[in-house]
């Protein structure tokens, strides 16, 4: 059975790892995040922990450069700053490899946020899906890979001054993260004024305006990045 690593993503609280451990048990995901791998034999996606994922893939290097939808751990601005560093040839080679992996992850995440993850949220405002990314996305759906030219093109689109702030990578990631958390809180909240408020925050502000205010984030008890929605 061959597994293809796809991404790092949120999973439901009661989700368990697909791989049974050496002790005959399988673990859950206390952080609510997991490595998502696709079974190449049936096309279905399955959650794994980092260590378990490394046991089931044919090449552990495939776990590098994956798009991470769970954390604001990297920005293209950081990449630009790191690219100006100096050092010996060995150090520069290592830095080049690391930066290439980060660029791949950044580009894949932005592509999927705009063309799938956020664009496919029910009731979301139109305009997120971008025509210039359509052919790249279609090819990525078939191959799961991005060429160096495609990576550069995606990053250039994200960095462009013509790209509205609400369509930048971090902002779309904030929308995706808030949607996951709000949807889950609404599902487990009893009917009443508080649930009505949560639904209003979701439908009116997040889905239609692609933004939340600090008071709304606090009222909904969302755990977001300190800079969320401040782009």
N, C-alpha and C positions, 0 to 999 in steps of 0.2 A: 504493500500500500504506500503510495507516494503522496506526501503532503506538500502543498505550495504555500509559503508564507505570503500573506496579503497585507496585513496592517496590525496596528495595536489599537484597540477600540474598547468602548464601554460594553459591559455585559450586565445582565440582570443580576440582582443580589443573590439569588438562589442558584446561580450557575456553578457547575462543577467542571473541572478539567477533564478533557476527553481521555487522557492517558491515565491508566490505573498505575499507581506507584508500586515500587518494589515491595511495599508492605501490604499490598492487596487493596489499598484504599486510594480514592482520588480526592484531591483537595479542592476547596472552593477558591474564590477570589476576593479576599478581604478588602482590596482597594477598588473592586468593581471594574477592573480593567484586565484585559487578556490579549494574548497574541491570537489572531484569527488566521487559521490555516484552511486551505481548501483541499479536500480529498480529490486527487486527480482522477480517481476511478468513478466517482459518482457526481462530482461537481458541487457537493455540499460543503458548507463552511462549519468549522469546529473550533472551540476555544481551547487554548493551552496556556499553561504558565511558561515563563521564559525557559526554565530548565527542561521541562517536559517537551517543549517545542524543539529544543536542540537534540533530543533523542530521536525524534521522528522524521526530521528533514534529512534529505540525502547529503546536503552540504550546509554546514552551520553558517557559512558566510552569507547564505540566503536570508538570514535573520537581520543582516545589516542593511541600512538604507530603507527600512520600512517606514511608511507614513504613520505617524503617531497622532491620533485624534483625541488623546486624553490629556495632553499637557502642552502649555506654551513653553516648550523647552528650547526653542531655537528660532532665530529670525534671520532673514537675509542680511540685515544690517550687521549682525554678528559675524556672518560669513565674510562680508566685505572687510571688516576690521581685521579678521584673522588672516585674510589674504595679503595684508601689508606687512606681515611679520618677516623676520630674517632668521637664519640659522644654518646649520650645516646641511649638506645634501641629503643625508639620511633623514634628518628631522623634517626637511622640506618635503621629501617624498612621502613620509608618513602623514604630514599635514595635508598634502594633496589628496591622499586616499580618503582621509577623514572628511575633508571638505567636499569631496565628490559624493560620498555617501550621504552627507547632510543635504547637499543640493538635490540629490535624487529624492530623498524623503520629503524635503520641502516642496518640490515640484509635484510629486505624486499627491501629497496632501492637498495642495491648492487646487490641482486639477479635479480631485474627487469632491472637495468641498463645493466647488462651483458647479460641477456637472452632475453631482449625485447626492452627496450627503445632506447639503442644505437645500439644494434645488428641488429635491424630491420630498421635502417635508410637507405634509398636507396643509394647505391653507397659506403657504409662504407667499410673499409678494413675488411678482414676476420680475424678470430682469437679471436674476442671479446666473442662470445658465448663459454661457457666452459662446456665440457662434464661432469665433476664431479658435476656440478650443475643441470644437466638435470633432474634427478629423483626428486630432491627437487622442481625444478620449475614446473614439471608436477603435482606433488601433490599439490603445492600451487595454481595452476590454478584451481584445483578441489575444494579445501577447503577454500582458502584465508587465511590460517593459517600456522604458522611455529611452530614446536615443539622447546623446549629448546635446544635439541641436534642439530637440524637443524640450529638454530640461531648460536650456537657455531661453527658449521662446516663452515658456510658461513663467519663468522667473521675471523676464522682462515685462510681461503683461502685468504681473502682480506689482512690480515696482513702478510701473508707468504712472506719471502724474495724471493721465487721463482715466485711470482706474479709480472710481469713487472710493472714499475711505471705508464705506460700509461693505465693499466688495474685496477688501484686502484680506490676506490670509488670517491674521489674528482675529479680526472682527468676525469673520465667518466662523472661525473656530469657537469664539465666544457664543455665537448664535446656536451652533450645534450643541455645545456643552450645556447651555441654559435650557435648550429644548429637551434634552435627555432628562435633566434634573427636574424641570417643571412637570413634564409628562408623568414622571414616576410619582412626584408628590401629589399631583392631582388624582392619580389612580388610587392612592392609599388614604386620601383625605375624605372624611365623611361629608355628606351634603350639608351646605350651610353657607353663611356669609364668607367664611375664609376660603372655601373651595371656589365660590363664585369670583372672589378677588383673584385667585390664582388663574382661573380660566380667562379672566379679563386681561391679566398681565400677559398670558401666553398669546391669546388670539389678537388682541388689539395692538399691544406694544412690541412683542417679540416677533410675531409672524408678519405683521403688516409694516412695522417701522424698523425692524431689525435692530432694535436697541432696547436697553433697560436702564432705568435710573438707579442710583445707589439705594434709595428708599425701597424701590421695588425688589431689588436683589435681597435686601435685608428682610423685608416682609415675607418673601417667599422662602427664606432660609436657604438660599443657593450658595454653594461653595465654588466660587469662581476665582480666577486670577485677580490680584489686586488692581490690575490695569484694565480689567474687562470693560468693554464698551466705552473706552476713553480715547479711542482712535480719532 
